Amino acid sequence: MKKVLGIGNALVDIMTILDSEEFLKKIEIQKGSMQLVDSDISTEIMKLSESFKKELSSGGSAANTIHGLANLGTPTSFIGKTGDDSYGKFFSDDMRNNGIEPLLLKGTSDTGRAIALISPDSERTFATYLGAAVELSDTDLTKEMFFQFDYVYIEGYLLQNHNLIEKILEFASHHDCKICLDLASYNVVEQNIDFLKRIIIDYVDIVFANEEEAKSFTGHEPEQALFELAEMCGIAVVKIGKNGSLVKQGKNIYKIQATQSNCIDTTGAGDAYAAGFIYGLANDLALDKCGAIGSLLAGKVIEVIGAKMNESVWNEIKDQIPAIIE
């Protein structure tokens, strides 16, 4: 069975359910934004939000995708860096409990944490302390880490560290791994546009982008952006929210319908889509089937709080996948 290695920021997600948007005004963070904060501010937000309901899970974009793949029965591992603390232990234990082999390195800072503040209308606002996660560097990696993997999935938030990305691409290519890259955020794309174009052309096999990221990268709306991306890599995927997704490989174009859902929280929708899509690729399915499974996972995850789904939801998903394949 094909194996997938994820590489990204090792963060503990702290899903926090707000009763109104007043809390966001109180801490002066714009609704819907992803704000990087230091350890002191993160701790202060935790104290101020003590009265709100919270749920913890191992997170970060690539970790969420790897969780999804593991729950579908795909052999997976994850490379990231945590602190030597209770959050770091939680992250490692949570991965092992979900059947993922963690290849975690220890940093000097505390484990990173992403406080996801969920407004009553399901909009997410992130106060993210990267901590030890951002200490992951090219010197931490060895060729042996990539041995026996068929796919390497890289989250775009690592793109700020060009040396790290270059080393990942070098080692993945050495072992003939298929390289999957998620563009992560439109601002990350804008800040690294020239570097991104070079590595996508030279190394990347599959690119995932939402419509904002695709527009930042190409300057075009989804369909034209899809064409431009597909000229640079093997498979291009542009996710367009409730309108589904577009997939292109060579001359073949697929329009994938979104799954009808009762949206509660959009956290992890893109990560879940990537998990379903890569699961399809790892099982040699046609691209329209890959996209349909990605859409199924994305549609299910937005019906729960946070980026993780419980066993009963996963059982529903696994019951529905055979019908998609057939």
N, C-alpha and C positions, 0 to 999 in steps of 0.2 A: 504493500500500500504506500502511496506517495506521502512524503512528510513535508511539513511546512514549518519554517523558522520565522518568528516575528522579532523585530527589533524596534524598540521605542522607549519612550519615557515611562519608567516604572512609577506609577502614581497610585495612591489609595484614593478612590473616589468617595467623597462624603456627600451623598445626596441629601439635600436639606429642603424640606417642603415648607414654603412660606405661606402665611395666611393673607398677605397683601404685598404690594410693591413698596410700601413705606420703608421696609427694612433696607431695600437697595438704596433709597435716598439717604437713609441714616448712615450707611457705610460709604456713601458717595461712589458707588460703582454703577455705571450705565447699564440699564437693562439690556440683556441679550449679548453683552460683550464678554470677552475672555480677558480678564485682567491678571497680569502677573503681579504677585505680591511677595514680600519678603516673609521670613519666618514670624516676625513679631506681629505683622498685620494679619497673617493667617491665624495665629493663635488668638488674636483679639476678635476676629470674626467668629471663631469657634465659640468663644465665651459669650459674645453677644447673641448668638443663635442657639444657645443651650436649650431654650424652651421649645424649639421646633423639632419635629420628627426627623430622624436621620437614619440612613442606611449606608453601610460601608461595603465596598467591594474592591478587589484589585482592578486597577483601571489604567488609563492611558489608551490612546487610540489603537495602537498595534496590539496591546494586551487584550483589548475588547474583541478584536477580530480573531485573535488566537483562541480566546475562550469560546467563541462561536464555533470555530472549526473543531475544537476538542469535543464540544458537546454533540457534534455530528459524527464523531468517531474517527476523525482524522488525527494521525499522530503529529504532535506539535511540540515545539520548544519555544522559549522566549528569552531573549537577551536584554538585560536592562541593569540599572544600578540603583541600589537602595541604601539606606542608612542602617547602622547596627542598632535598631530600636524596635519597639513593639509594632509600629506600622510596617517596618521591613519584614518582620516575622509573619505578620498578617498577610502581606502580599505573597510571600513564598508559600505559606500554608494554603492560601486560597487557590493558588495555581495548581499545586499538587492535588488538592481535593477535587479539582476539575480535570484531572488527567493530563496536565501539562507538565513537561519537564522544564523547570526554571533554571536558566543559566545566568544566575544573578551575581553581580559583582558588588562589593561593598565600597561605599563612598565615605567621605569624611563628614558630610552634612547629614541632617536628618532626612528620612524618607520623604519624598515629595508627596504632596496631597492636593487634590483638586476639589475644592468646595463648590459643589454645583447647587446654586440657589434657584429653586424652581418656583416660578410665579404661579398664581392661580390659573392663568391662561396657558400653562405648560411651557412657557418660554424659559430657557435656561440662561443663567448668568454665572460665569465661572470666576472664582478667585483662586488662582492656581499658584502654589508655592512649589517650584520645581525641585528644590533641595538637591539630594544626591543624584537624581535622575539626570540632571544637566552635566554631571561630572563624567558621564560615559564618554570615552575618547577612543581615538584610533589605536592607541597603544594598549587598550584593554582587549583588543580582538586578536584571535589567532586563526589561521587557516582551518585548523582542526574543528573549530566550532561550527563550520559550515559543511562538514563532511556528512554525506548521506542524506542531505536535504534536497528536495526537488524544487521547492519554491521558497524564496525569501521575500517576506513582506515588510516593507519599510514605511514607517509613518513619516509624513512630511514635516512634522515639528522638529525632526532632527536636521533638517536642511540648513539650519543656521550654522551647523558645524561641518564645514566642507571637508575637512580632513577625515572626519569620522565617516561621512558618506562615501568618500573616495575609497576608503579601506574596505567598507562593506561591499561595495561594488566589485572591487578587485578580488576579494576572497570568494564572493558568490560566483563570479564569472569563472574563477579558477576551477570550481567544482561543477560548472555547467548548470547552476541553479537558474530557474526562471525568476526574474526580478520583477516584483510588483511594487509600485509606488503609489501611495495616496497623497494627494497634494495638500491636505490638511486644513489650509486656511488661505483666503485670498491675500491677506497681508504677508503671509510667509512666501507666497508665490511672487508678489510684487518685489519683495526684498531680495529675492534670489533668482530673478528671472533668467539672467544669462547663464548662470551655473545650471539651472534646471534644464534649459534647452539643450545644453551640451550633454548632460548625463542621460537625458531621455533618449536622445539620438544615439549615443554611444553604447548604452548599457540596458536601458529599461525595456522590459517585454510587455508589461501591462500597466496602464495608468488609470487611476480612479480620480475623478474630479466632480465636485458639484458645479452647478451653473455659475456661481460667483467665482470659484477658483478657475474654471475653464475660461471665463471672460477675462479675468486678470492675466491669464497666461497667453491668450490669443487675441484678446480685444474683440471677440465675436460672441454672438448669441449661441445657445447650445448646439444647434445642428452644424453650423459652420465651424464652431470650435471643435466639435467631434472630428470633422474631416481633417482639420489642421493637426490635431493630436495624433490621429491615426497615421498620418504621413511620417511621424517621428518614431513610432513604436509599433509593436505587433498588434496589440489590442488596446483600444481606447474606450473608456466608459465615462459617460457624462450623466450624472444623476440630477434629475429635475423635479425632486420632491413629489408632490401629489400627482404630477404628470408622468411619473415613472422614471425610466432611464433610457439612454441611447447607447448602443454598443456597435463598434465598427472594427472589422478585421479585413484588411484588403478591400475588395469590392463589396463585401457583405455587410449590410447594415440591419440592425435589429432594434425595433421599438418595443420596450418592455413596459407592460402596464404595472402601475402601482397596485399593491394589495389593499383592498378596502379595509380600513381600520378605524377604531375608536381612539383617536390620538389623545394620550394623557401627557406624555413627555417624550420629546424627540431625541433625548440623549442616546447616543450610540447608534442611531439609525444608519449612518454611513458606514460605520464599522461593521455592523451586522450584515449590511448588503455585501461588503467585501468578503466577509466570511462565507456567505452563501455562494457567491460567485466563484471564489477560489475552490470551495468544496466541489463545485461542478467541474472546474478545470481539472482538479486532482483525480476526478473520476471519469475523465475523458468524455464529458457531456458536450453537446452542441452549445454554442454561445447563447442561444435564446433560452435554453434550459438553465444555463448558469445564471443568466439575468433573472429568470423567473424565481429561482431559489433564493437569490439575493433579495429580490423584492419581497418574498414571503417572510424572510427573517427580519427585514427592516420594518415590515408592516406589523409583525408581532411585537418587536421590541418597543415600539412607540405606544403600545397599549399598557406598558408597565412603567413604574418609576425606576429610572436608572438604566444602565446599559446591559444589565444582566437579566436573564429570564429563569424562572424556576423550572423544576423537573417536569411539571405537568404541561407547561407551555412547550418545552422541548419535545415532549412526547407527541403533542399535537403537530408540531412542525415535522417530526420524523414520520408521522402517519400520512402527511400530505405530500411529502417529497416524491414517493413512488408514482403518484398520479401525474406530477409535473414531468417526470422522466419519461413516462409512457406516452 
